[in-house]
Amino acid sequence: MKHISQNTIEKENALSFIRRFLIYQNERFPFFVYGLMVFAFSFSAMSYSKILRNITDFSWTALVFGTLTAFISFFLLRLFDEFKDAEDDAKHRPYLPVPRGLISFKELKFIIAAVIGLQIIINFFFLPSMLWILALVLVYMFIMAKEFFIRKWLRKHPIAYLISHMMIMPVFDFYTTGLDWNISGAGLPRGLAIFLIVTFLNGVVIEIGRKIRPKEAEEAGVETYSYLWGSKNAVYVWLTVLFITFIFANIACFYAGFGKYSFLFLLFFMVFCSLPALKFLKDNSKKTSAKIETMSGVWTLGMYLSLGGIPMVLNLARAYVP
């Protein structure tokens, strides 16, 4: 558990809004790190749609403003979660920025209104055909923030909770792939549904992977999957989902026309990312559980780049380099 002295809290809480916001984002949503990840996410999703359509031309305007829209969407998830988890955070995690008073809920509402407004302005002026998909994204995020108006039922059914919340990932990818197929007016390319399934499964890999801990690292009020299912069972589930994701990723490779080397790469990559989980089954240590979370992100990033980002870079190189 993170410890912050009362003196530090009082000094930070007395700072200007801008400085307090910078501290908040550094702790809860580091802009630089997430910015790079969302760029890779958006570029790869947009690229995969183009690869399915056998298109090599690229709209950098769509990529830049689409990535900014996607980045704001991920940031909104964090902001909405501050409200959704407010009661539990105040009770069990008072060291977090909002419970300790660094940022108020009134200020969070202002930030939410401002960034949603920015999303709408960006899409209205630069990506007008994407407004209807952006509306779908915002509606899903809103009802997810309200926990689909069945909060008590979802909290009693962790699998349903996991599935309903991870559906936001293919919703996001519906937008980022739409930066190609929707803007071009081509319609949904054949095989895109498989990519959206991969996106959902990757979300599950990350969500379970970041909530596997040894018994001594569990926090009161934090329902990790290792707490709900037991640490070994949680690891088995994570490995199973990782393998299912590997299968669907290969199907996505088939639709994209990739050869046998993509299968071999994904097989090696899956085994490599599985190693910390296999080790955790033996040592059950906090250090190893942290590596599972890291490998969940590495797998997801590598997956997106291998399906869209890297092949598109190679295609662009062949098309524009003599």
Secondary structure, DSSP 8 states (H G I E B T S, - for coil): -----HHHHHHHHTS-HHHHHHHHHHHH--HHHHHHHHHHHHHHHHHHHHHHTT-----HHHHHHHHHHHHHHHHHHHHHHHHHTHHHHHHH-TTSTTTTTSS-HHHHHHHHHHHHHHHHHHHHHH-GGGHHHHHHHHHHHHHHHTGGG-HHHHHH-HHHHHHHHHTHHHHHHHHHHHHHHHHHT----TTHHHHHHHHHHHHHHHHHHTT---GGG--TT---HHHHH-HHHHHHHHHHHHHHHHHHHHHHHHHHT--HHHHHHHHHHHHHHHHHHHHHHHH--HHHHHHHHHHHHHHHHHHHIIIIIHHHHHHHHHHH--
